[in-house]
Amino acid sequence: MNFLPTPEFAAELDAQDALRDFRNRFHIPLTPEGRSTVYLCGNSLGLQPKAARAAVEAEFESWEKQGVEGHFHGTSPWMHYHETLTASTARLVGAKPVEVVVMNNLTTNLHLLLISFYRPTAMRYKVLMEGGAFPSDQYALESQVRMHGLAPEEAIVELVPRPGEHTLRSEDILAKIQELGNTLATVIIGGVNYYTGQAFDMAAITQAGHAVGATVGFDLAHAAGNLKLALHDWDVDFACWCSYKYLNSGPGGTSGVFVHERFANRPDLPRLAGWWGHDPSDRFQMKKGFRPMTGAAGWQLSNAQIFPMAIHRAALGLVDEAGGMAALRQKSELLTAYLEFLVRNLDLPREMLEIITPADPAARGCQLSMLVHHNGRQLFDFLAAAGIIADWREPNVIRLAPVPLYNSFGDVQRAGQVLAEWAGKAK
């Protein structure tokens, strides 16, 4: 498509957008003057669905009127509440219902899964991750290898870009997996790197990891609700994700877990156990001896977090109503391409500003990371003063994420216009 940087062109794209009305289902933050902001920070915290408040109020009412009986009565008894999220979650990540469960928070779930899927031996003990991963992943892996009596500097192998490059090449990831061979126990990589916005070829990574005998998992914090995933078909062993970024389920929202169905009936697989993961047929008999539920649900520890899950259910409903990730991804690619056009149309030298997110739509989500070599913080403040809500990452990266559920092409055009105003002053 031949893009134009004008408001009229953006308005034409918005008029053709089948998803344009979903924007009205969200609360858009306002500037101090009362104008709508251009919110491009959904990769950090998604906006509040208007349905969220009513969803939580319904559970407050159930608690108010029924007390403990709310576990067993009402339209959505709490005893089975997490099950109301299963079908939508499975569709979201390309899984079978038995392979997913919603519980806890992201890093908690990452630890629970690593307990089961990082099982080092004297020979096979190394874990492969991308360098510059989100700190929680780094801390989790460091502590996991230490619990096995290993030194992180020896057990953890970090993938880094080639000199002069900002992102990893797929062939280098696959080559490193092959090089590590039978010393590699586990691969754990972010589906989308939070800093650069690079999306990794999860199918190829999984195949390569399995070929050398390693387990393969992904932190999908920046991929769930952003990319069209097919975890079951890709043969991924395990994965987890948060719900507060592209899934719009509120700050600190609940987390999703995927465990491939080949582990569904593996009570021998080491795990940390809790009573909510116990076989429900005799859970309330309070017996000793943990017998895990079938599938991912067997990794649960505690009762469902009803209020966060109520928000999450409302948010997932919007994804389904929009036509799922296929429809959202189609709009997302066009939105991000338009943003890329507007940034490149500034015609600034790389020594001043460069996009470090891959240009290939298949290798990125709906995020562009701009490396601002001079006065980056001033540009971020300039955007903020104009009502453009972006994200600043030290030392000099600005992340912009046009989210297909609530961002418009007009939003993107407005951001490009403000960038052009800054560029005119900076040249």
Disulfide bonds with the S-S distance in Angstrom:
none
